[in-house]
């Protein structure tokens, strides 16, 4: 499940694929690397900055 999430699959899609009734159950099984979390943060920050620059 972790690899699916890191590959870009939404948490909700991973939940459905795993057959979990609760998204909290899915979160238990996902162990994201700090480097992946940093990358996601930087991408989101860049998108926010670009949006502000275009406003």
C-alpha positions in Angstrom: 0.0 0.0 0.0 2.8 2.4 0.8 4.3 2.0 -2.7 0.9 2.7 -4.3 0.5 5.9 -2.3 4.0 7.0 -3.0 3.4 6.4 -6.7 0.6 9.0 -6.6 -2.5 6.9 -5.9 -5.0 8.8 -3.7 -5.5 7.5 -0.2 -9.2 6.9 -1.0 -8.2 4.8 -4.0 -5.8 2.7 -1.9 -8.6 2.3 0.7 -10.9 1.0 -2.0 -8.3 -1.3 -3.5 -7.5 -2.8 -0.1 -11.2 -3.2 0.7 -11.0 -1.2 4.0 -14.3 0.2 5.3 -12.4 2.9 7.2 -9.7 5.2 5.8 -8.2 5.1 9.2 -7.5 1.4 8.7 -5.7 2.2 5.5 -3.5 4.8 7.2 -2.3 2.2 9.7 -0.7 0.2 6.9 0.9 3.1 5.0 4.5 4.1 6.1 5.6 7.1 4.1 9.3 7.9 4.0 10.3 11.4 5.2 12.0 12.1 1.9 8.6 11.4 0.1 6.8 13.7 2.5 9.4 16.5 2.0 9.0 16.1 -1.8 5.2 16.3 -1.5 5.5 19.4 0.7 7.9 21.2 -1.7 5.6 20.4 -4.7 2.6 21.8 -2.9 4.5 24.9 -1.8 5.7 25.5 -5.4 2.1 25.1 -6.7 0.8 27.6 -4.1 3.6 30.1 -5.0 2.9 29.8 -8.7 -0.8 30.3 -8.1 -0.1 33.5 -6.0 2.2 34.8 -8.7 -0.5 34.4 -11.4 -3.1 36.1 -9.3 
